[in-house]
Amino acid sequence: MVYLEDQKIIVQGPATVDNITALTKQGFPLLTGANCTVDLSQVTEVDSTILSMFLEWLRAARQTSCQIKFINMPSSVASLIQLYGITELIPTEKDSLEAWTITS
């Protein structure tokens, strides 16, 4: 489920191949205003399809001049973003970027 609360777009529950299309569509009408903060703290399960949702929302936000930012990123999503080499494309909280450093 995707909904607006306290001027944040909340993504709740699983974000997987089974429901990513529905979540993406639910988010489009919420991408309004100058700043769009997407809170991922209530996401319970993810797979790589969540990245397609991020990219679709980024594209839609640019069309409405909305500055989108993703907060409370689960570590599994941060790992996927690094794995796919798209850290520069996904706007996040400044403070969380250092926590994303993955060492081998």
N, CA, C and O of each residue as an XYZ file, in Angstrom:
416
protein
N       0.836     -1.164      0.000
C       0.000      0.000      0.000
C       0.892      1.242      0.000
O       1.957      1.259      0.618
N       0.444      2.263     -0.694
C       1.137      3.550     -0.742
C       0.117      4.623     -0.393
O      -0.956      4.690     -0.993
N       0.458      5.468      0.585
C      -0.466      6.513      1.001
C       0.312      7.723      1.517
O       1.515      7.651      1.767
N      -0.399      8.824      1.668
C       0.193     10.075      2.146
C      -0.137     10.265      3.620
O      -1.292     10.150      4.030
N       0.902     10.559      4.419
C       0.712     10.810      5.846
C       1.768     11.800      6.310
O       2.956     11.610      6.050
N       1.344     12.848      6.990
C       2.270     13.877      7.505
C       3.208     14.393      6.415
O       4.405     14.567      6.645
N       2.660     14.632      5.244
C       3.396     15.158      4.096
C       4.513     14.227      3.630
O       5.497     14.677      3.043
N       4.359     12.938      3.890
C       5.294     11.923      3.400
C       4.505     10.862      2.656
O       3.367     10.549      3.006
N       5.125     10.323      1.637
C       4.560      9.193      0.922
C       5.064      7.938      1.631
O       6.268      7.686      1.677
N       4.146      7.161      2.177
C       4.487      5.972      2.944
C       4.281      4.742      2.064
O       3.221      4.563      1.465
N       5.313      3.896      1.996
C       5.190      2.604      1.328
C       5.113      1.567      2.443
O       5.995      1.491      3.298
N       4.039      0.765      2.423
C       3.798     -0.172      3.510
C       3.632     -1.588      2.972
O       2.959     -1.806      1.965
N       4.254     -2.549      3.658
C       4.109     -3.953      3.295
C       5.164     -4.385      2.297
O       6.182     -3.713      2.130
N       4.923     -5.505      1.633
C       5.907     -6.011      0.673
C       5.955     -5.162     -0.594
O       4.947     -4.604     -1.028
N       7.139     -5.081     -1.170
C       7.338     -4.410     -2.468
C       8.103     -5.403     -3.333
O       9.327     -5.343     -3.453
N       7.352     -6.309     -3.925
C       7.939     -7.402     -4.706
C       7.274     -7.496     -6.070
O       6.347     -6.749     -6.382
N       7.758     -8.417     -6.863
C       7.236     -8.599     -8.206
C       5.721     -8.835     -8.193
O       5.037     -8.514     -9.165
N       5.202     -9.386     -7.111
C       3.767     -9.671     -7.027
C       2.895     -8.430     -6.958
O       1.733     -8.473     -7.361
N       3.442     -7.301     -6.445
C       2.591     -6.118     -6.276
C       3.256     -4.805     -6.684
O       2.693     -3.738     -6.438
N       4.426     -4.855     -7.295
C       5.154     -3.612     -7.580
C       4.420     -2.721     -8.575
O       4.496     -1.496     -8.472
N       3.723     -3.301     -9.520
C       2.975     -2.489    -10.487
C       1.870     -1.709     -9.786
O       1.668     -0.527    -10.065
N       1.163     -2.359     -8.887
C       0.088     -1.677     -8.145
C       0.663     -0.581     -7.248
O       0.110      0.516     -7.183
N       1.765     -0.868     -6.556
C       2.381      0.144     -5.696
C       2.835      1.352     -6.509
O       2.633      2.497     -6.106
N       3.442      1.085     -7.643
C       3.925      2.169     -8.501
C       2.758      3.067     -8.913
O       2.856      4.291     -8.836
N       1.672      2.464     -9.344
C       0.495      3.232     -9.769
C      -0.117      4.015     -8.606
O      -0.565      5.147     -8.792
N      -0.140      3.425     -7.410
C      -0.689      4.116     -6.237
C       0.131      5.361     -5.902
O      -0.414      6.347     -5.406
N       1.422      5.321     -6.166
C       2.296      6.431     -5.823
C       2.225      7.605     -6.774
O       2.454      8.740     -6.356
N       1.913      7.373     -8.044
C       1.926      8.459     -9.033
C       1.118      9.691     -8.609
O       1.648     10.800     -8.678
N      -0.132      9.551     -8.175
C      -0.903     10.756     -7.831
C      -0.386     11.487     -6.592
O      -0.776     12.628     -6.345
N       0.477     10.851     -5.819
C       1.003     11.470     -4.604
C       2.259     12.294     -4.857
O       2.726     13.005     -3.967
N       2.801     12.203     -6.052
C       4.037     12.915     -6.399
C       3.709     14.333     -6.837
O       3.841     14.683     -8.010
N       3.282     15.135     -5.885
C       2.923     16.523     -6.156
C       3.641     17.434     -5.173
O       4.192     16.964     -4.177
N       3.638     18.699     -5.438
C       4.310     19.646     -4.552
C       5.781     19.765     -4.887
O       6.285     19.076     -5.775
N       6.460     20.632     -4.181
C       7.871     20.892     -4.462
C       8.772     19.784     -3.936
O       9.771     19.446     -4.570
N       8.433     19.221     -2.797
C       9.254     18.185     -2.186
C       8.425     16.941     -1.913
O       7.358     17.011     -1.303
N       8.924     15.811     -2.370
C       8.245     14.534     -2.155
C       9.192     13.619     -1.386
O      10.229     13.203     -1.904
N       8.829     13.317     -0.164
C       9.630     12.420      0.654
C       8.925     11.074      0.704
O       7.757     10.982      1.083
N       9.649     10.033      0.316
C       9.109      8.682      0.320
C       9.719      7.945      1.507
O      10.932      7.743      1.568
N       8.871      7.549      2.443
C       9.306      6.858      3.658
C       9.153      5.353      3.466
O       8.054      4.852      3.231
N      10.272      4.645      3.567
C      10.278      3.202      3.345
C      10.355      2.399      4.639
O      10.617      1.197      4.601
N      10.135      3.036      5.772
C      10.293      2.363      7.064
C       9.285      1.239      7.296
O       9.516      0.366      8.134
N       8.175      1.251      6.567
C       7.156      0.224      6.767
C       7.167     -0.864      5.698
O       6.249     -1.680      5.623
N       8.213     -0.871      4.871
C       8.360     -1.922      3.868
C       8.812     -3.192      4.577
O       9.767     -3.176      5.354
N       8.116     -4.291      4.302
C       8.396     -5.540      5.017
C       9.196     -6.546      4.208
O       9.864     -7.406      4.782
N       9.141     -6.455      2.892
C       9.831     -7.414      2.020
C      10.104     -6.728      0.694
O       9.264     -5.977      0.200
N      11.272     -6.980      0.113
C      11.609     -6.374     -1.179
C      12.300     -7.383     -2.076
O      12.852     -8.386     -1.623
N      12.249     -7.082     -3.353
C      13.127     -7.716     -4.328
C      13.576     -6.617     -5.283
O      13.239     -5.450     -5.086
N      14.312     -6.969     -6.287
C      14.914     -5.945     -7.154
C      13.889     -5.116     -7.911
O      14.238     -4.059     -8.436
N      12.648     -5.551     -7.989
C      11.638     -4.768     -8.713
C      11.341     -3.431     -8.038
O      10.796     -2.530     -8.676
N      11.689     -3.288     -6.766
C      11.477     -2.000     -6.093
C      12.276     -0.898     -6.780
O      11.877      0.266     -6.764
N      13.404     -1.265     -7.382
C      14.213     -0.261     -8.084
C      13.471      0.286     -9.293
O      13.604      1.467     -9.615
N      12.693     -0.551     -9.967
C      11.909     -0.059    -11.106
C      10.859      0.941    -10.639
O      10.570      1.912    -11.338
N      10.284      0.706     -9.449
C       9.320      1.654     -8.897
C      10.002      2.989     -8.612
O       9.468      4.046     -8.951
N      11.180      2.945     -7.988
C      11.919      4.179     -7.712
C      12.162      4.957     -8.996
O      11.929      6.165     -9.047
N      12.630      4.269    -10.034
C      12.962      4.952    -11.283
C      11.718      5.525    -11.962
O      11.771      6.616    -12.529
N      10.606      4.803    -11.910
C       9.351      5.323    -12.473
C       8.889      6.556    -11.703
O       8.457      7.539    -12.305
N       8.978      6.509    -10.388
C       8.575      7.661     -9.579
C       9.497      8.843     -9.811
O       9.038      9.984     -9.841
N      10.778      8.595     -9.973
C      11.720      9.687    -10.267
C      11.361     10.363    -11.584
O      11.383     11.589    -11.690
N      11.034      9.561    -12.577
C      10.651     10.105    -13.889
C       9.374     10.946    -13.764
O       9.294     12.045    -14.313
N       8.390     10.430    -13.049
C       7.130     11.161    -12.865
C       7.339     12.431    -12.041
O       6.735     13.463    -12.334
N       8.175     12.365    -11.030
C       8.429     13.534    -10.180
C       9.086     14.655    -10.978
O       8.768     15.826    -10.776
N       9.983     14.311    -11.867
C      10.634     15.337    -12.701
C       9.617     16.073    -13.564
O       9.753     17.273    -13.799
N       8.613     15.370    -14.030
C       7.589     15.997    -14.874
C       6.732     16.994    -14.108
O       6.162     17.907    -14.704
N       6.638     16.828    -12.796
C       5.844     17.747    -11.979
C       6.735     18.669    -11.150
O       6.245     19.357    -10.254
N       8.033     18.691    -11.435
C       9.013     19.511    -10.704
C       9.043     19.195     -9.209
O       9.271     20.077     -8.381
N       8.816     17.956     -8.887
C       8.855     17.494     -7.499
C      10.259     16.957     -7.203
O      10.786     16.133     -7.951
N      10.851     17.426     -6.119
C      12.157     16.932     -5.679
C      11.922     15.726     -4.781
O      11.543     15.883     -3.620
N      12.140     14.534     -5.302
C      11.853     13.314     -4.561
C      13.081     12.870     -3.771
O      14.218     13.012     -4.220
N      12.820     12.328     -2.580
C      13.883     11.810     -1.716
C      13.341     10.579     -1.001
O      12.199     10.573     -0.539
N      14.158      9.544     -0.913
C      13.782      8.306     -0.247
C      14.442      8.270      1.129
O      15.650      8.474      1.249
N      13.640      8.007      2.171
C      14.175      7.961      3.535
C      13.871      6.605      4.173
O      13.018      5.852      3.702
N      14.586      6.319      5.248
C      14.417      5.067      5.992
C      14.549      3.854      5.071
O      13.731      2.934      5.096
N      15.595      3.884      4.270
C      15.859      2.845      3.288
C      16.285      1.551      3.991
O      17.258      1.560      4.745
N      15.575      0.439      3.759
C      16.041     -0.831      4.310
C      17.427     -1.183      3.757
O      17.739     -0.860      2.611
N      18.233     -1.825      4.550
C      19.600     -2.143      4.121
C      19.608     -3.049      2.890
O      20.523     -2.973      2.071
N      18.597     -3.904      2.758
C      18.538     -4.774      1.583
C      18.336     -3.962      0.304
O      18.872     -4.313     -0.748
N      17.568     -2.885      0.393
C      17.350     -2.014     -0.771
C      18.623     -1.234     -1.077
O      18.987     -1.072     -2.241
N      19.292     -0.755     -0.048
C      20.556     -0.044     -0.241
C      21.572     -0.950     -0.925
O      22.327     -0.499     -1.786
N      21.593     -2.211     -0.549
C      22.506     -3.169     -1.174
C      22.173     -3.361     -2.654
O      23.069     -3.432     -3.495
N      20.879     -3.443     -2.962
C      20.465     -3.583     -4.364
C      20.878     -2.366     -5.187
O      21.336     -2.498     -6.322
N      20.711     -1.186     -4.605
C      21.071      0.047     -5.307
C      22.565      0.060     -5.616
O      22.974      0.442     -6.712
N      23.368     -0.354     -4.657
C      24.810     -0.414     -4.895
C      25.150     -1.499     -5.906
O      25.986     -1.284     -6.784
N      24.510     -2.667     -5.794
C      24.765     -3.774     -6.705
C      24.506     -3.376     -8.153
O      25.275     -3.733     -9.047
N      23.425     -2.639     -8.383
C      23.062     -2.214     -9.733
C      23.778     -0.938    -10.166
O      23.614     -0.495    -11.302
N      24.561     -0.350     -9.283
C      25.358      0.825     -9.632
C      24.535      2.065     -9.913
O      24.874      2.845    -10.803
N      23.454      2.261     -9.164
C      22.590      3.424     -9.422
C      22.492      4.342     -8.203
O      21.497      5.049     -8.044
N      23.504      4.338     -7.347
C      23.450      5.178     -6.148
C      23.327      6.653     -6.483
O      22.733      7.412     -5.717
N      23.876      7.072     -7.615
C      23.801      8.487     -8.001
C      22.404      8.878     -8.460
O      22.067     10.062     -8.475
N      21.593      7.906     -8.832
C      20.259      8.182     -9.361
C      19.175      8.242     -8.294
O      18.129      8.855     -8.510
N      19.409      7.618     -7.152
C      18.384      7.492     -6.124
C      18.664      8.478     -4.995
O      19.567      8.241     -4.192
N      17.913      9.580     -4.910
C      18.118     10.567     -3.844
C      17.687     10.013     -2.488
O      16.585      9.487     -2.338
N      18.572     10.141     -1.508
C      18.297      9.612     -0.174
C      18.664     10.645      0.872
O      19.097     11.752      0.555
N      18.482     10.261      2.122
C      18.913     11.101      3.232
C      20.434     11.183      3.212
O      21.102     10.162      3.049
N      20.980     12.359      3.371
C      22.436     12.514      3.391
C      23.079     11.647      4.460
O      24.099     11.005      4.208
N      22.494     11.624      5.646
C      23.091     10.898      6.753
C      23.160      9.404      6.517
O      24.005      8.724      7.101
N      22.282      8.878      5.667
C      22.259      7.432      5.490
C      23.276      6.941      4.472
O      23.546      5.742      4.409
N      23.843      7.830      3.680
C      24.745      7.382      2.627
C      25.981      6.692      3.170
O      26.425      5.702      2.588
N      26.547      7.171      4.252
C      27.728      6.526      4.807
C      27.409      5.125      5.298
O      28.260      4.239      5.219
N      26.215      4.909      5.796
C      25.820      3.595      6.298
C      25.693      2.584      5.169
O      25.651      1.379      5.417
N      25.631      3.062      3.934
C      25.483      2.166      2.803
C      26.770      1.541      2.348
O      26.746      0.632      1.518
N      27.895      1.992      2.856
C      29.170      1.478      2.397
C      29.253     -0.010      2.707
O      29.149     -0.432      3.858
N      29.442     -0.780      1.662
C      29.541     -2.235      1.820
C      31.001     -2.615      1.627
O      31.622     -2.258      0.626
N      31.531     -3.331      2.582
C      32.924     -3.760      2.486
C      32.969     -5.240      2.148
O      32.072     -6.003      2.509
N      34.016     -5.630      1.455
C      34.120     -7.046      1.080
C      35.102     -7.772      1.945
O      35.313     -8.972      1.767
